[in-house]
Amino acid sequence: TIEFTGALHATVVKQVCLKNPSSKTLIYNAVLLGRDADDFSLPKGNTVTIAPKRKTTINVEFTSRFLRPSEAVLLLISKSVGGINGATLTFSLKSEVKHIKPADILKCKSPCYEL
């Protein structure tokens, strides 16, 4: 589970580290699924390439629109390269709004009580 915590309307970025222990290049297609998948994004695109014996990171961004917790699933599906397939990877994405920053502060004067 990857947890995104921040202010309302703020963008939070998390990184997922992927390792390729094999001697062949792995290519994954990344898909965001679920009720709130539109609130999550992959800024570097949906294709992830991992060179042999290397690791790479992918950024997952979340921008909160609501006070309620958001949930989605990041699914990484391997493409066949030279007959080599990587394992399908699944990550649960969850968010929580911890605080709200005011957009603006207005001052006004008004009598508290009038007859």
DAPEQUI-V198604 format. One record per residue. N is the residue number from 1. RES is the residue in one letter. PHI is phi in whole degrees, -180 to 180 (NA if undefined). OMEGA is omega in whole degrees, -180 to 180 (none if undefined). D_FIRST is the distance of its C-alpha to the first C-alpha in Angstrom with 2 decimals. Layout:
N|RES|PHI|OMEGA|D_FIRST  N|RES|PHI|OMEGA|D_FIRST
This chain:
1|T|NA|176|0.00  2|I|-110|-176|3.79  3|E|-105|179|6.35  4|F|-112|-179|9.83  5|T|-126|180|12.72  6|G|-177|-180|16.34  7|A|-85|176|19.64  8|L|-60|-180|20.68  9|H|70|177|21.55  10|A|-88|176|20.11  11|T|-102|179|18.19  12|V|-114|-179|15.16  13|V|-114|175|14.36  14|K|-123|179|11.47  15|Q|-112|175|12.19  16|V|-115|-179|10.74  17|C|-95|180|13.28  18|L|-119|180|14.73  19|K|-113|176|17.64  20|N|-118|-180|20.59  21|P|-80|-176|22.51  22|S|-84|180|25.10  23|S|-95|178|28.40  24|K|-119|177|27.81  25|T|-70|176|26.06  26|L|-111|177|22.87  27|I|-126|-180|22.26  28|Y|-119|169|19.21  29|N|-100|-179|19.20  30|A|-99|-179|16.10  31|V|-133|175|15.77  32|L|-103|-177|13.91  33|L|-128|173|14.27  34|G|122|-176|14.21  35|R|-55|-175|16.03  36|D|-112|-177|15.16  37|A|-59|-180|14.80  38|D|-68|180|17.92  39|D|-84|179|16.38  40|F|-107|179|14.14  41|S|-149|176|16.11  42|L|-117|-172|16.56  43|P|-64|-179|19.63  44|K|-94|178|20.77  45|G|101|-173|20.99  46|N|-96|-180|19.51  47|T|-109|-179|21.00  48|V|-121|178|19.64  49|T|-114|180|22.25  50|I|-121|180|21.78  51|A|-68|180|25.13  52|P|-59|177|26.14  53|K|58|-179|25.10  54|R|-124|173|23.17  55|K|-134|179|19.74  56|T|-144|177|18.62  57|T|-119|173|16.05  58|I|-119|178|15.08  59|N|-92|174|14.68  60|V|-120|-179|12.62  61|E|-107|176|14.50  62|F|-134|174|14.10  63|T|-120|-177|17.32  64|S|-78|177|17.52  65|R|-116|-175|20.45  66|F|-131|177|20.18  67|L|-77|-179|19.73  68|R|-70|178|17.61  69|P|-64|178|13.80  70|S|-107|180|12.69  71|E|-139|175|10.28  72|A|-158|178|10.20  73|V|-129|173|9.19  74|L|-99|-178|9.91  75|L|-114|178|12.27  76|L|-111|-177|14.25  77|I|-109|-177|17.55  78|S|-74|172|20.07  79|K|-95|179|23.61  80|S|-75|177|26.45  81|V|-125|-179|28.31  82|G|61|179|31.44  83|G|81|-180|30.25  84|I|-100|176|27.08  85|N|-120|173|23.75  86|G|-88|178|20.35  87|A|-73|174|17.66  88|T|-73|-177|15.61  89|L|-113|-180|11.99  90|T|-130|178|9.20  91|F|-128|175|5.82  92|S|-87|-180|4.55  93|L|-111|-180|5.87  94|K|-135|-179|7.17  95|S|-129|175|10.29  96|E|-149|177|12.94  97|V|-88|-176|16.53  98|K|-94|180|17.96  99|H|-155|-179|21.46  100|I|-124|175|23.96  101|K|-94|180|26.45  102|P|-68|178|29.76  103|A|-72|-179|30.98  104|D|-163|176|34.52  105|I|-120|180|36.74  106|L|-113|175|40.01  107|K|-109|177|42.96  108|C|-145|178|45.56  109|K|-115|-179|48.54  110|S|-156|177|49.67  111|P|-67|180|51.98  112|C|-77|-175|50.30  113|Y|-151|174|53.25  114|E|-133|175|56.27  115|L|-75|none|59.16
